[in-house]
Amino acid sequence: MLTGSKTTFKVRQMHPDIKERMLSQSGTNARSRDVFGLRCLPGECVLQRAVMVRKKLTAREGRGWLSGTLFCTQFRVAFVPQDSPKPDDNADPVLLGDHDVALASIEKVVVVGPNRTKLVTPNSSLKFTPEELVLYCRDLRVICFLFDRLTPDTQVIEMTYTIAKTYQPLKPGSVLSFQNAALGSVEMKQFLSNRRRDAHMNWFESVSDWEQELERCGATGWRVSSVNDRFEMSTSLPRFIVVPQKVLDTEMKKSFAHFNEGRIPRWCWRHPRGSDLLRMASFQNNIYHEKDDIRNLELILFGCQSSLCVVVELGEDLPSPADIQLAHSRLRALCLGDISTSVTVPDDKWLSTLEATHWIDYIRSSLKKASEVACLLHGGHLTVALQEAEDRDMSCVVSSLVQVMCDPHCRTQHGFQSLVQKEWVMAGHRFYSRINYHRDNDKEEAPVFLLFLDCVWQLWSQYPSRFQLTDDFLLALHDSIHLPLFSSFLANCQRERCKRSQNLGQSYTPVNGWRDVLHPDSSSDPSDPPLPPVWDWALQYSNQRQARFTQPVPPIPPLQPLLNGNLNTNPDAHRLTDTIPGSVFLLSRGTFTCPANLLPWRSSSSGVYRKSHRRAPSSENVPGLERLLKAWALTELPQGLTSSSGPQGPLDPYEPLLPLLMGPCMGLWRECYLRGALHAQAFSHPISANHPHPVERLAREVQQLKDKLAQASTSTDPHPPTKRAEPRRPDTNMNQNTNNGTFLFPASRPQSAGVLRAAAPPTCTNHQTPRGPAPASAPPSRPSHKDNGGSNKHTFLFGHSSVTEARPDQRYCPTPSNAKLPKSNGPSVAS
């Protein structure tokens, strides 16, 4: 209802029951209902609708405008195109359509009028009728709706205020209200309870799941332990952990107290060359270490490798959660701007401002640390233990990246989902605190998982043919984390998920220890809707969208027969033997050291860490990673592995995908961060929506000039090179035949990261074609891309070129020498 004068509008909030009786229809027994052409979920009611509305399509959607009807329910803002087919009431419900946005994903609502913009809040009053409605989302989307002149003003005003009042998190229970709006109906609860989980991925919730992973990796010296079955040893660890077979559960119980939060060293993954990857928290230095405890601790730490263990310290080289949160906030402000104040970054300072956010720097440091660990594991015959203070943030990032680099199975969709389930969901990453759905704990908020997804995208952009999953899958996972509907992200550990699903609490008695008891006053209510896992993609996206999640890749070659857990049939040819059994080294800041206080139970006065005089003098000042790469260059490849991709193809499918980390090689995830930049910057300086944006007009003019240059170059060349005819795409570079060119937009799927550049903002207009050589920052062209007339020199204004995929044989390998790893002076108790 509207009150006020002709120029000032305020809305009286209707009672929900009245609104529901006005707009809802019968048929509650159906699986879904058709309300004014909108396919509603069971129990979902329409609060407001507006007819004759146009939605601005993004580049992925084909650009232009789409006419239809706009709806607002208590769960989402839905848009139904005018020519959309009639929904099937008997089909399985889908939470969000292709043109819908959840209310929980909206960050702010902005309206655009005649030469003005206004940020709308629940207490705002409008003195003009909005012509356009802009929704800024938490996942960096910007959705724009244009109201037609024939749209009734009452519908425009009520739609604006209804969205502004419903998306606002007014109280702590708003997340639960949002969940009930989507999943709280009886029909929806029954539907979710009958859903079958994906049987192709590993959920790591039972002993058989972990044993299946051990068998897949060929880890023969490890076993699954249920010592933490009731979360008595550690509340943040999963129920089942993988430990060495030599350690009994009764002996291992004493080891939990020696580590922060009881997160002892535990197995994560085994490299086919025989190395093991472990994760652990920092040591408790104020704990008294008995002799039996020391033996068990070192058995757990060394695992099946009794000769060498490398502890990789993550706290000094990687950003803290607070740093990640600050960088991501700056990146959001840069990509979306502040529309309420019409402040945008100038074009000539955009790249420097992007660098000042440090987001790319944190991605680079994470990939660099993962590359170091991958090279260590590739050497074979050692245990690598990732150590973090709490073992719940950056250790998840590094361990996951290492497996993505080295294991082809983790680059498939189901393998990647299993990896996230193992290293993040079950390992106790604090999703609920880091995402901060309630917006009540800003100190704990940090998008660590989004940093990991960006790192995976960097690897995908450099090695696209080595991934079965696509950037569409990564983008869908990025968007899903902002919806508080999935059990994967609504808890900090497995114990909290079990308490919510079973409505159980725990009590402690000296006789019985920790026991689960029913809590009638618990925050978890049996009437709460069952939350599905995030991997139930059919509940979120249509079949057409899911089909873009994967791409065909060559089959993964099977593992060779294992010899004592080692894939290499000649393991001792170049083995690093200049180490004493039981040696422990620390890898920090790219160098190996042997600090006396690395293991608290080893006293520095016992002579264990005496300096070695047999170490090669040439390696005194050489960084540890460089020495490791020298040894890696000398290592023989496993027998029986042949090339399947040409003479320059990788012989070893488990060779790490080492990324190129130089400045021009790191790109910005444009499809994620810049998908709403055109809308955001266009509405910061409002123009008529019926005319294209100046950047779009400039892009068309540049494209026409490029086509004319290509035609002129082809007509003047007497012997043009023979090329196979290919379909012409509007987003690909059209002037590949010219020696000097300027590219405005890159190809949609770049095939290399050797020359990746950070994308510039889509508002830069000072484009000039260079007449001289390429700028110094551009990497040199490869010999295989040179023609008879010389090398091609290009300048990419908005992206990067699409050239041959970066190959593993181009990794950095220093000249081999006799440099060897430093060794520890003394055997361990375990040896």
C-alpha positions in Angstrom: 0.0 0.0 0.0 1.2 3.5 -0.9 0.8 6.7 1.1 2.1 10.2 0.6 2.2 12.7 -2.2 2.8 12.1 -5.9 6.6 12.5 -5.5 7.3 10.8 -2.2 6.4 7.2 -1.6 6.5 5.1 1.5 5.3 1.5 1.9 3.2 0.1 4.7 4.4 -3.4 5.3 1.5 -5.8 4.8 0.9 -8.7 7.1 2.4 -11.9 5.7 -0.9 -13.8 6.0 -2.7 -11.1 4.0 0.0 -11.1 1.3 -0.1 -14.8 1.1 -3.8 -15.0 0.7 -3.7 -12.3 -2.0 -1.0 -13.9 -4.1 -0.7 -17.6 -3.3 -2.8 -20.2 -5.1 -4.1 -23.7 -4.2 -2.4 -26.9 -5.0 -0.1 -27.3 -2.0 0.0 -31.0 -2.4 1.9 -30.7 -5.7 5.7 -30.8 -5.7 5.8 -27.3 -7.1 3.2 -24.7 -7.9 2.8 -22.4 -10.9 2.0 -18.8 -9.6 1.7 -16.3 -12.4 4.1 -18.3 -14.5 6.6 -18.7 -11.7 7.4 -22.2 -10.6 7.4 -21.9 -6.8 8.9 -24.3 -4.4 6.6 -26.1 -2.0 5.6 -23.6 0.7 7.0 -20.6 -1.2 4.7 -17.6 -1.7 5.0 -14.6 -3.9 5.2 -11.3 -2.1 5.3 -8.9 -5.0 5.5 -9.0 -8.8 6.1 -6.4 -11.6 5.2 -6.9 -15.2 6.9 -5.6 -18.4 10.4 -5.7 -16.9 13.6 -6.2 -18.9 16.7 -7.9 -17.5 20.2 -6.9 -18.7 22.1 -10.0 -19.8 25.8 -10.5 -19.1 28.4 -11.5 -21.6 28.0 -15.2 -20.7 24.2 -14.9 -21.3 24.7 -13.3 -24.7 24.3 -9.6 -23.8 21.3 -7.5 -24.6 18.0 -7.4 -22.8 15.4 -10.0 -21.9 11.7 -9.1 -21.4 9.6 -10.8 -18.7 8.0 -10.6 -15.3 9.9 -9.9 -12.0 8.9 -11.7 -8.8 9.9 -11.4 -5.1 9.3 -14.2 -2.7 10.4 -14.7 0.9 13.4 -16.8 -0.6 14.5 -15.2 -3.8 14.1 -12.6 -6.5 12.9 -14.5 -9.6 12.7 -13.4 -13.2 10.5 -15.3 -15.7 11.2 -14.5 -19.4 8.3 -13.8 -21.6 8.7 -16.7 -23.9 9.8 -19.3 -21.3 8.0 -22.7 -21.5 5.4 -23.6 -19.0 6.9 -25.2 -15.9 6.2 -28.9 -15.1 4.6 -29.2 -11.7 5.7 -32.9 -11.4 9.4 -32.2 -12.1 11.9 -32.2 -9.3 12.2 -28.7 -7.7 15.2 -26.5 -8.5 16.1 -23.9 -5.9 17.2 -21.1 -8.3 16.5 -20.7 -11.9 18.9 -19.3 -14.5 17.7 -15.7 -13.9 17.1 -15.9 -10.1 19.1 -14.6 -7.2 18.6 -15.6 -3.6 17.7 -12.9 -1.1 20.6 -14.1 1.2 23.0 -13.3 -1.7 22.0 -9.7 -2.1 24.3 -7.2 -0.5 22.6 -3.9 -1.4 19.8 -2.6 -3.6 20.2 0.5 -5.8 17.7 2.3 -7.9 18.4 4.5 -10.9 16.2 7.4 -11.8 16.5 10.4 -14.1 20.2 11.3 -13.8 20.4 10.0 -10.2 21.0 6.9 -8.2 20.0 6.0 -4.6 20.9 3.2 -2.2 17.6 1.8 -0.9 17.3 0.6 2.7 14.2 -0.6 4.6 13.8 2.9 6.0 14.4 4.8 2.8 11.9 7.0 1.1 11.9 7.6 -2.7 11.2 11.0 -4.3 11.1 9.6 -7.8 9.9 6.5 -9.6 12.8 4.2 -10.3 13.5 3.4 -13.9 16.1 0.7 -13.2 16.7 -1.6 -10.3 20.3 -2.8 -9.6 21.0 -5.7 -7.2 24.6 -6.0 -5.9 25.3 -9.6 -4.8 27.8 -11.0 -2.3 29.2 -13.3 -5.0 30.2 -10.2 -7.1 27.3 -10.4 -9.5 25.4 -7.2 -10.4 21.9 -7.8 -11.7 20.0 -5.0 -13.5 16.3 -4.8 -14.2 14.8 -2.0 -16.4 11.1 -1.1 -15.8 9.1 -0.3 -18.8 7.1 3.0 -19.0 3.9 1.0 -19.0 4.8 -0.8 -15.8 2.5 0.6 -13.1 4.3 2.9 -10.7 2.8 1.1 -7.7 4.3 -2.2 -8.8 7.7 -0.5 -9.3 7.7 1.1 -5.8 6.3 -1.9 -4.0 8.8 -4.3 -5.7 11.7 -2.0 -4.7 10.7 -1.8 -1.1 9.7 -5.5 -0.8 13.2 -6.5 -1.9 14.8 -4.0 0.4 12.9 -5.2 3.4 13.2 -9.0 2.8 16.9 -9.2 2.0 18.1 -7.3 5.0 19.4 -9.5 7.8 17.5 -7.8 10.6 18.1 -10.4 13.4 20.4 -13.4 14.1 17.6 -15.8 13.2 17.3 -14.5 9.6 19.4 -17.4 8.3 17.1 -19.9 9.8 14.1 -18.1 8.3 15.8 -18.1 4.9 16.3 -21.9 5.2 12.7 -22.5 6.3 11.5 -20.4 3.3 13.3 -22.6 0.9 13.4 -26.0 2.5 11.0 -25.9 5.5 7.8 -27.2 3.9 6.6 -30.8 4.5 6.9 -31.7 0.9 10.4 -30.3 0.6 11.6 -32.1 3.8 10.3 -35.3 2.4 11.9 -34.7 -1.0 15.3 -33.9 0.6 15.1 -36.9 2.9 14.7 -39.2 -0.1 17.6 -37.7 -2.1 20.4 -40.1 -2.9 24.0 -38.9 -2.6 26.4 -39.0 -5.4 27.9 -42.5 -5.4 30.8 -41.5 -7.7 32.6 -39.4 -5.2 34.1 -40.3 -1.8 32.4 -38.7 1.2 35.0 -39.7 3.8 32.4 -40.4 6.4 33.1 -44.1 7.1 36.0 -46.4 7.5 35.3 -47.9 4.1 35.6 -44.5 2.5 39.1 -43.9 4.0 40.2 -47.4 3.1 39.1 -46.8 -0.4 41.3 -43.8 -0.6 44.3 -45.7 0.9 43.8 -48.4 -1.8 43.6 -45.8 -4.5 46.8 -44.1 -3.5 48.6 -47.4 -2.8 49.4 -46.4 0.9 50.2 -49.9 2.2 51.8 -48.9 5.5 48.8 -46.9 6.9 45.6 -47.8 8.5 42.3 -46.2 9.5 41.9 -45.5 13.2 38.6 -44.8 15.0 40.3 -43.5 18.1 38.4 -40.2 17.7 35.1 -41.9 17.0 33.3 -39.9 19.7 35.4 -36.8 19.3 37.0 -37.4 22.6 40.6 -36.9 21.5 39.9 -33.8 19.3 36.7 -32.0 18.7 37.8 -30.5 15.4 39.2 -33.7 13.8 37.0 -36.2 11.9 35.8 -39.4 13.5 38.3 -41.4 11.5 42.0 -40.6 10.8 44.8 -42.4 9.0 47.8 -43.3 11.1 50.8 -45.6 10.6 50.2 -49.3 11.2 52.9 -49.5 13.8 51.0 -47.3 16.2 48.3 -48.7 18.4 45.2 -46.7 19.3 45.9 -47.1 23.0 49.4 -45.7 22.6 48.3 -42.9 20.3 45.8 -41.4 22.7 48.7 -39.9 24.7 50.0 -38.1 21.6 47.0 -35.8 21.2 47.9 -33.6 24.1 51.2 -32.7 22.5 49.5 -30.7 19.6 47.3 -27.7 19.5 43.6 -28.6 19.6 44.8 -32.3 19.6 45.4 -32.2 15.8 48.2 -34.8 15.6 50.1 -35.6 12.4 47.8 -37.6 10.1 48.0 -38.9 6.6 46.5 -37.0 3.7 47.9 -38.4 0.4 50.6 -40.6 -1.0 52.6 -39.6 -4.1 53.1 -42.5 -6.6 56.9 -42.2 -6.0 56.4 -43.2 -2.3 56.3 -39.9 -0.5 53.6 -39.2 2.1 51.9 -35.9 2.8 50.8 -35.2 6.4 49.1 -32.4 8.2 49.4 -31.3 11.8 49.0 -28.4 14.2 51.8 -26.7 16.1 53.5 -28.4 19.0 52.6 -27.8 22.7 56.0 -26.9 24.1 54.8 -26.9 27.8 54.0 -30.6 27.8 56.2 -33.1 29.6 57.5 -35.7 27.1 57.9 -39.2 28.4 60.0 -41.7 26.6 57.1 -43.8 25.3 55.4 -40.6 24.2 58.5 -39.6 22.2 58.6 -42.9 20.4 55.0 -42.8 19.4 55.3 -39.1 18.3 58.1 -39.9 16.0 56.4 -43.0 14.6 53.4 -40.9 13.8 55.5 -38.0 12.4 57.8 -40.2 10.2 55.0 -42.5 9.1 56.3 -45.2 6.8 59.5 -43.3 6.0 62.2 -43.9 8.7 64.9 -41.8 7.0 63.8 -38.3 6.3 61.0 -35.9 7.4 60.5 -32.4 6.2 58.3 -30.1 8.3 56.9 -27.3 6.1 56.1 -24.2 8.2 53.1 -22.3 6.7 52.7 -19.5 9.1 55.7 -17.4 8.0 55.3 -17.6 4.2 51.5 -17.4 3.8 49.0 -14.7 4.6 46.9 -14.8 7.8 43.1 -15.0 7.6 42.9 -11.3 8.5 45.2 -10.5 5.6 43.0 -12.5 3.2 39.8 -10.8 4.4 41.4 -7.3 3.9 42.6 -8.2 0.4 39.3 -9.6 -0.6 37.4 -6.6 0.7 39.7 -4.3 -1.3 39.2 -6.5 -4.4 35.4 -6.3 -4.1 35.6 -2.5 -3.8 37.8 -2.2 -6.8 35.7 -4.5 -9.0 32.3 -3.2 -8.0 33.0 0.4 -6.9 30.8 2.3 -4.5 27.7 3.2 -6.5 26.1 5.1 -3.6 28.9 7.8 -3.8 29.6 7.4 -7.5 33.3 6.8 -6.8 35.4 4.7 -9.2 39.1 4.1 -9.6 40.6 6.0 -12.6 41.5 3.9 -15.5 45.2 4.7 -15.4 45.4 3.6 -11.7 43.3 0.5 -12.0 46.1 -2.1 -12.3 48.2 -0.4 -9.6 45.2 -0.4 -7.3 44.7 -4.1 -8.1 48.3 -4.8 -7.1 47.8 -2.8 -3.9 45.0 -5.2 -2.8 47.7 -8.0 -2.5 45.1 -10.6 -3.6 47.3 -11.7 -6.5 50.3 -11.7 -4.2 48.5 -14.1 -1.8 47.6 -16.4 -4.7 51.2 -16.4 -5.8 52.6 -17.2 -2.4 50.1 -20.1 -2.0 50.9 -21.5 -5.4 54.6 -21.1 -4.7 54.4 -23.0 -1.3 52.4 -25.7 -2.9 54.9 -26.0 -5.7 57.7 -26.5 -3.2 55.8 -29.2 -1.4 55.0 -30.9 -4.7 58.6 -30.9 -5.7 59.5 -32.4 -2.3 57.0 -35.2 -2.8 58.1 -35.9 -6.3 61.6 -36.6 -5.0 60.3 -39.7 -3.2 61.3 -41.5 0.0 60.3 -38.9 2.5 57.5 -37.6 4.6 56.3 -34.0 4.2 54.3 -32.6 7.2 52.4 -29.3 6.8 52.5 -27.4 10.0 50.1 -24.6 10.9 49.3 -23.1 14.3 45.7 -24.4 14.2 45.9 -26.6 11.0 42.5 -25.4 9.8 43.1 -22.6 7.2 46.2 -22.4 5.0 47.1 -26.1 5.5 43.8 -26.9 3.7 44.8 -24.6 0.9 48.4 -26.0 0.4 47.5 -29.7 0.9 44.6 -29.4 -1.7 46.7 -27.5 -4.2 49.5 -30.1 -3.9 47.1 -32.9 -4.8 45.6 -30.9 -7.6 49.1 -30.4 -9.1 50.2 -34.0 -8.7 47.1 -36.2 -8.9 45.1 -36.3 -12.2 42.2 -37.8 -10.3 41.8 -34.5 -8.3 41.4 -32.6 -11.5 38.2 -34.4 -12.4 34.8 -33.2 -11.1 34.2 -36.1 -8.7 37.9 -36.2 -7.7 37.9 -32.5 -6.9 34.6 -32.8 -4.9 36.2 -35.7 -2.9 39.3 -33.6 -2.3 37.3 -30.7 -0.9 35.3 -33.1 1.2 38.5 -34.7 2.6 40.8 -31.7 3.1 38.2 -29.0 4.0 34.8 -30.4 5.2 36.1 -33.4 7.2 39.4 -31.8 8.1 37.7 -29.1 10.2 37.9 -25.9 8.2 35.8 -23.3 9.9 33.4 -22.6 7.1 30.7 -21.3 9.3 33.0 -18.7 11.0 35.0 -17.8 7.9 31.9 -17.2 5.7 30.1 -15.4 8.6 26.6 -15.9 7.3 25.0 -14.1 10.3 27.4 -11.1 9.9 27.9 -11.1 13.7 31.6 -12.1 13.9 33.6 -10.0 11.5 36.9 -10.8 13.3 36.6 -14.5 12.2 35.5 -13.7 8.6 38.0 -14.6 5.9 37.3 -16.1 2.5 40.1 -18.7 2.7 38.1 -21.2 0.5 37.6 -18.5 -2.2 41.4 -18.0 -2.2 41.8 -21.7 -2.9 39.3 -21.6 -5.8 41.2 -18.7 -7.3 44.4 -20.7 -7.0 42.8 -23.7 -8.8 41.6 -21.3 -11.5 45.1 -20.1 -12.0 46.2 -23.7 -12.6 43.3 -24.3 -14.9 44.1 -21.3 -17.0 47.6 -22.4 -17.5 46.8 -26.1 -18.0 43.2 -26.3 -19.3 43.7 -29.6 -21.2 44.8 -31.3 -18.0 41.6 -30.6 -16.2 38.3 -32.4 -16.6 36.5 -29.8 -14.6 36.0 -26.3 -16.1 35.8 -22.8 -14.9 32.0 -23.0 -15.0 32.3 -25.6 -12.2 34.6 -23.4 -10.2 32.3 -20.4 -10.6 29.3 -22.5 -9.5 31.1 -23.6 -6.4 32.2 -20.0 -5.7 28.5 -18.8 -5.9 27.2 -21.7 -3.9 29.3 -20.8 -0.8 27.2 -17.6 -0.4 24.0 -19.5 0.0 23.4 -20.6 3.7 21.5 -23.7 2.6 24.2 -26.5 2.4 25.4 -28.6 5.3 28.9 -28.5 3.8 29.4 -24.9 4.8 27.1 -24.5 7.8 29.4 -26.0 10.4 33.0 -25.7 11.5 33.8 -29.4 11.9 32.2 -32.9 11.6 31.2 -32.9 15.3 29.0 -29.8 14.7 27.4 -31.4 11.7 26.6 -34.6 13.6 25.1 -32.6 16.4 22.8 -30.7 14.0 21.7 -33.7 12.1 21.1 -35.9 15.1 20.2 -33.2 17.6 22.7 -34.5 20.1 24.8 -32.8 22.7 27.7 -34.2 24.8 28.2 -34.5 28.5 31.3 -35.6 30.4 31.6 -37.8 33.5 34.8 -39.2 35.1 33.5 -42.7 34.6 32.0 -42.7 31.1 33.9 -39.8 29.6 32.2 -37.9 26.7 28.8 -39.3 25.9 26.1 -38.1 23.5 22.9 -37.0 25.2 19.6 -35.6 23.8 19.4 -31.9 24.4 15.8 -30.6 24.4 17.1 -27.0 24.8 19.6 -27.3 22.0 19.7 -24.7 19.2 19.0 -27.5 16.8 15.3 -28.1 16.4 14.1 -31.4 15.0 11.7 -29.3 12.9 14.6 -27.6 11.2 14.8 -28.4 7.5 17.4 -31.0 6.4 20.2 -29.3 4.7 21.5 -30.9 1.5 25.2 -31.1 0.6 26.6 -28.6 -1.8 27.5 -31.4 -4.2 23.8 -32.0 -5.0 24.0 -29.9 -8.2 20.7 -31.1 -9.6 19.0 -29.2 -6.7 20.8 -25.9 -7.7 21.3 -25.9 -11.5 19.6 -27.1 -14.6 21.0 -30.0 -16.7 22.2 -27.5 -19.4 24.3 -25.7 -16.7 25.6 -28.9 -15.3 26.7 -30.1 -18.7 29.2 -27.2 -18.8 30.9 -28.3 -15.6 33.2 -30.9 -17.3 35.1 -31.3 -20.6 36.6 -34.4 -22.2 40.2 -35.3 -21.2 42.5 -38.2 -22.0 42.0 -41.2 -19.7 44.3 -41.3 -16.7 46.9 -44.1 -17.1 46.7 -46.7 -14.3 49.3 -46.8 -11.6 52.2 -49.1 -12.2 52.7 -52.1 -9.8 54.0 -50.9 -6.5 57.3 -52.0 -5.1 57.3 -51.4 -1.4 54.9 -48.5 -1.8 57.1 -46.9 -4.5 56.1 -46.5 -8.2 59.7 -46.0 -9.4 61.1 -49.4 -10.4 64.7 -48.0 -9.9 64.3 -46.0 -6.7 67.8 -45.8 -5.5 69.5 -44.5 -8.7 69.6 -40.9 -7.5 68.3 -41.1 -4.0 69.3 -38.4 -1.6 71.4 -40.6 0.7 73.3 -37.9 2.5 71.0 -38.0 5.4 71.0 -39.9 8.7 68.0 -42.0 9.4 65.6 -40.0 11.6 66.6 -36.7 10.2 64.1 -33.8 10.5 64.4 -30.6 8.5 62.4 -27.4 8.4 61.4 -25.8 5.1 60.6 -22.2 5.7 61.0 -19.2 3.3 62.3 -21.6 0.6 65.4 -22.8 2.5 66.1 -25.9 4.6 67.3 -25.5 8.2 67.8 -27.8 11.2 66.7 -25.7 14.2 67.3 -27.2 17.6 63.8 -26.5 18.8 62.0 -27.9 15.8 60.9 -31.0 17.8 60.3 -30.0 21.4 61.2 -33.5 22.7 64.7 -33.4 21.1 67.0 -31.5 23.4 69.5 -29.2 21.8 72.1 -30.2 24.4 72.0 -33.9 23.5 74.1 -33.6 20.4 71.4 -34.5 18.0 71.7 -31.4 16.0 75.5 -31.1 15.7 76.6 -29.5 12.5 77.5 -31.9 9.7 80.9 -31.6 8.1 80.0 -33.9 5.2 77.7 -31.4 3.6 78.8 -30.2 0.1 80.4 -26.7 0.4 78.7 -25.6 -2.9 75.2 -25.9 -1.3 75.9 -23.6 1.7 74.2 -20.6 0.2 71.8 -22.3 -2.3 68.1 -22.1 -1.4 66.6 -25.4 -0.4 64.0 -25.5 -3.2 66.8 -25.0 -5.8 68.8 -27.9 -4.4 65.7 -30.0 -4.5 65.0 -29.1 -8.1 68.6 -30.1 -9.0 68.0 -33.5 -7.4 64.7 -33.7 -9.2 66.3 -33.1 -12.5 68.6 -36.1 -11.9 65.7 -38.4 -10.9 64.8 -41.1 -13.5 61.2 -41.4 -14.6 59.3 -44.6 -13.9 59.7 -47.3 -16.4 56.7 -48.2 -18.6 55.4 -44.6 -18.9 55.4 -43.5 -22.5 54.5 -40.2 -24.0 50.9 -39.8 -25.2 51.0 -36.2 -26.3 53.8 -35.8 -28.7 57.6 -35.5 -28.4 57.3 -32.6 -26.0 54.5 -34.1 -23.9 54.9 -35.1 -20.3 56.2 -38.6 -19.8 55.0 -38.9 -16.2 51.3 -38.2 -15.7 52.0 -37.5 -12.0 54.6 -34.9 -12.7 53.5 -31.7 -10.9 51.8 -29.0 -12.8 54.1 -26.2 -11.7 52.5 -22.8 -12.4 54.3 -19.8 -13.8 54.3 -17.2 -11.1 55.9 -14.2 -12.6 54.0 -10.9 -12.7 52.6 -11.1 -16.2 51.8 -14.8 -15.8 49.2 -14.3 -13.1 45.8 -13.4 -14.3 42.6 -12.0 -12.7 39.6 -14.3 -12.6 37.6 -12.1 -14.9 34.5 -14.4 -15.2 34.2 -14.1 -11.4 35.4 -10.7 -10.3 34.6 -8.6 -13.4 31.2 -10.1 -14.5 29.4 -7.2 -12.8 32.0 -4.5 -13.4 30.4 -3.1 -16.6 27.0 -2.7 -14.9 28.5 -1.3 -11.7 30.7 1.3 -13.4 28.0 2.2 -15.9 25.5 3.0 -13.2 28.0 5.0 -11.3 27.5 7.5 -14.1 23.9 6.8 -15.2 23.1 6.9 -18.9 20.1 5.8 -20.8 19.8 2.0 -20.8 18.6 2.0 -24.4 22.1 2.9 -25.6 25.1 0.7 -25.4 27.8 1.5 -22.9 30.8 3.6 -24.2 33.1 0.6 -23.7 30.8 -1.6 -25.8 30.8 1.0 -28.6 34.6 1.3 -28.4 34.9 -2.5 -28.6 32.8 -2.6 -31.7 34.9 0.1 -33.4 38.2 -1.6 -32.5 36.8 -4.9 -33.8 35.9 -3.3 -37.1 39.4 -1.8 -37.4 41.0 -5.2 -36.6 38.9 -6.8 -39.3 40.0 -4.2 -41.8 43.7 -4.6 -40.9 43.4 -8.4 -41.2 41.8 -8.1 -44.6 44.5 -5.6 -45.7 47.3 -7.8 -44.5 45.8 -10.9 -46.3 45.4 -9.0 -49.6 49.0 -7.6 -49.5 50.6 -11.0 -48.6 51.5 -12.8 -51.9 52.0 -16.2 -50.2 49.6 -16.3 -47.2 50.1 -19.2 -44.8 47.7 -22.1 -45.3 45.4 -22.4 -42.4 42.5 -24.7 -41.6 39.2 -22.9 -41.7 37.8 -22.5 -38.2 34.5 -21.1 -37.1 34.7 -17.4 -36.2 33.8 -16.5 -32.7 33.1 -12.9 -31.6 35.3 -13.2 -28.5 38.4 -14.5 -30.1 41.4 -12.5 -31.4 40.9 -11.8 -35.1 44.3 -10.3 -36.2 46.6 -13.3 -35.7 48.2 -12.7 -39.1 49.6 -9.2 -38.3 53.0 -8.7 -36.8 51.9 -5.9 -34.4 48.4 -5.8 -33.0 46.2 -4.6 -30.2 43.8 -6.9 -28.6 40.8 -5.5 -26.7 39.3 -8.7 -25.3 41.0 -12.1 -24.9 39.6 -15.5 -26.0 37.0 -16.9 -23.7 39.1 -19.9 -22.8 42.8 -19.1 -22.7 45.1 -22.0 -23.4 48.1 -20.8 -21.6 49.3 -18.9 -18.6 52.8 -18.3 -19.8 51.7 -14.8 -20.9 48.7 -14.2 -18.7 48.1 -10.7 -17.6 45.9 -9.2 -14.9 42.8 -8.0 -16.7 42.3 -4.2 -16.8 38.9 -2.7 -15.9 36.3 -2.6 -18.6 36.2 1.2 -18.6 39.6 2.0 -20.0 39.3 4.1 -23.2 42.8 5.3 -23.9 43.7 2.5 -26.2 46.6 3.0 -28.7 48.2 0.6 -31.1 51.9 0.3 -30.4 54.2 1.0 -33.4 57.4 -0.2 -31.9 58.3 -3.4 -30.1 56.3 -5.0 -27.4 56.6 -3.5 -23.9 59.3 -4.8 -21.7 56.9 -6.5 -19.3 55.6 -8.8 -22.0 57.3 -12.2 -22.1 59.1 -13.2 -25.3 57.3 -15.2 -27.9 58.1 -18.9 -28.1 60.2 -20.1 -31.1 57.3 -22.3 -32.2 55.2 -19.2 -32.8 57.6 -17.4 -35.0 56.8 -17.0 -38.7 59.2 -16.3 -41.6 59.0 -12.6 -41.0 59.9 -12.5 -37.4 58.1 -12.9 -34.1 54.6 -11.6 -33.5 54.4 -8.8 -31.0 51.1 -8.0 -29.4 49.8 -5.8 -26.7 46.8 -7.0 -24.7 44.8 -4.2 -23.1 42.0 -6.1 -21.4 43.4 -9.6 -21.0 45.9 -12.1 -22.2 46.7 -14.0 -25.3 45.6 -17.4 -26.2 48.7 -19.4 -27.1 50.0 -22.9 -26.6 49.4 -24.3 -23.2 52.3 -24.1 -20.7 54.1 -27.4 -20.6 55.7 -29.1 -17.6 59.0 -29.3 -19.5 59.4 -25.6 -19.2 59.7 -25.6 -15.5 62.7 -24.1 -13.8 65.5 -26.7 -13.4 68.9 -25.3 -12.4 72.1 -26.9 -13.7 72.7 -30.2 -11.9 75.5 -30.2 -9.4 76.7 -32.3 -6.5 74.7 -30.3 -4.1 72.9 -32.4 -1.5 70.5 -31.9 1.3 71.8 -31.0 4.7 71.7 -33.8 7.2 70.9 -34.1 10.8 73.6 -35.3 13.2 72.0 -38.0 15.1 69.4 -40.8 15.0 66.0 -40.4 16.3 64.4 -42.5 19.0 62.3 -44.2 16.4 65.3 -45.4 14.5 
